[in-house]
Amino acid sequence: MPQSAAAYVPPKLPSTRAAGAHEKPIVRAQSDDSGPPTIRIPTPEELGLGSPTLVTGDEPLDWALVERRLDAAGVTGYQMEKTSAGFRFTCQLPSGVVTGRGATKPEAVRQALAQLTR
C-alpha cells in the first residue's frame, strides 16, 4: 500500500501589522461648529412656473410632450396638413379619427389634443 503524502502546511509569513496594532487608533479631525449649510429652495416664480403670462396658442409645442399624450390616448398615427384656412392635424385611433383645425400648427394640435381628453 502506498504511503500517504504528508498534509500541506502553509509557510509561516511575517505579519504586516505593526507592533501594538491592538491599541486604539488616534484620529486627528476637526469639527466644524458652524452647522450644516443653509439650503434655499427657489420659489415657483423663480423657476418659471405659475407665471402670469397669457397663453395665446401660438407658443411653440413641446413635441415630446405631445407624443407622450398621443401615445397615452392610444393614437396609432397622425399627420399635419396645410390647408387654405390654416392647418389640419389628424390623429388615427383604433376607434376612429380626431381632427384639429387652426390658423397655426400649435393651434391645430392643441384643438385635437383637447378632443382626445374628452
Secondary structure by P-SEA (a helix, b strand, c coil): cccccccccccbbbbccccccccbbbbbcccccccccbbbbbcccccccccccccccccccaaaaaaaaaaaacccccccccccccbbbbbbcccbbbbbbcccaaaaaaaaaaaaac
